[in-house]
Amino acid sequence: MKKDIAGRPDIELLVNTFYEKIAADQQLGYIFNDVAKVNWQRHLPVMYDFWENIILFTGSYQGNPMNLHQHLHHIAPLDASHFEQWNKLFIATVNELFKGKNAELAKQKALSISAIIKEKISFSRRDNERSY
């Protein structure tokens, strides 16, 4: 029987499992591995803090994910299909590992954050196109 996300070890399991899927994904893996050249030893602890704060309200994350995604978007344009695949993998990972109130919160927050980043990137691109 699956349990709910209850602490840092659960967050680490979720993040590690999710990013293993991302790194191996045909659509998204190249963005992380080849374009961004993610240093996983540094990135994963930041993601633990981010998701621990989002799900368990720990205040452990300090950063601005929007700036990073906008920068990445200028290097390798992200489109709706990238966000859809990210959402699909995240939701599948949560469903595979957990069940409960915090698991549902994680999925809701992931979809919300993804939508906000996608929208801001979209507006950023339109603003840049108008300035030429």
C-alpha angles and dihedrals in degrees: 000000000000120000131209126262102271110160150351095297090057091048090051091050091050095047095044093048093045096049092046086059092045094050091051096042116113094217101041106021095081091055092057099033104035108020104034093024089211116211096220094196089061099033100051097057089050089052090048089056092044096051094038088056093045095048104028100026094232099149088228097131124084116176149079113255091181094067092050093050093047090051091048091048090058090053098042114009113236119214137188092274091060091054092045091053092046089051092047093052094045094049091046091051094050091047091048094052110026147029129190146060096314092044089055090046090052091054093046093048092046092053091046095048091046091051092049093049092046091050095047092048089049092051091045091054092048091049091051092048091052093051093065 
